Amino acid sequence: MKKILCALISALMLISLCACGNKTDNGESTKAHDSSTSESASSSEPASSAKDIDLSEIKEKIIKEVNVEEPMSITTEKLNELYGIEADDVAQSACFVTSNGTFPEEAVMIKAKDSAAKQRIADLLNTRIEDVKVQSESYDADNYAIAQKCKVITQGDYIAMFISASHEKMESIFSEAVK
């Protein structure tokens, strides 16, 4: 009974928070025109080439290749309500959640405005992962095992968090696109 109640509350919370964000990506992201570099041991290495990265294209690729069912888009403005991420810290975002199942999927991909913003965003997303671990530990061992493997990844000014049974595939698509 406790598991069912927790799952129902989680699903209702996600649906209520994301209902207004179920729009197209037309106004939510802009193309990045800055050069990005992969994180490496030497931070003084110049970018090998300038690359325009559209996070909404990466989001659509993830949805298609992972077969995500009924994704609900999260706009940059909604990031504050869901994760505490200030819109002023975000240069570009492409995010979605699902409400199906006892373990809703979350995908957050952000280009930070600067390195200080990147650190704040990464800290908030790490907090979210820890919250999911605590929530799932008490009612579902399988989902807890999945949550244990999820992590925040960063490359250059880009930050991503994928909470999903398919997180490895999502991470791979994201990392390949922003490297």
Secondary structure as GFF3:
##gff-version 3
##sequence-region A 1 179
A	DSSP	alpha_helix	2	18	.	.	.	ID=ss1
A	DSSP	three_ten_helix	19	21	.	.	.	ID=ss2
A	DSSP	alpha_helix	55	66	.	.	.	ID=ss3
A	DSSP	beta_strand	72	74	.	.	.	ID=ss4
A	DSSP	three_ten_helix	76	78	.	.	.	ID=ss5
A	DSSP	alpha_helix	79	83	.	.	.	ID=ss6
A	DSSP	three_ten_helix	87	89	.	.	.	ID=ss7
A	DSSP	beta_strand	90	97	.	.	.	ID=ss8
A	DSSP	beta_strand	106	112	.	.	.	ID=ss9
A	DSSP	alpha_helix	115	137	.	.	.	ID=ss10
A	DSSP	alpha_helix	141	149	.	.	.	ID=ss11
A	DSSP	beta_strand	152	155	.	.	.	ID=ss12
A	DSSP	beta_strand	158	163	.	.	.	ID=ss13
A	DSSP	alpha_helix	167	178	.	.	.	ID=ss14
###
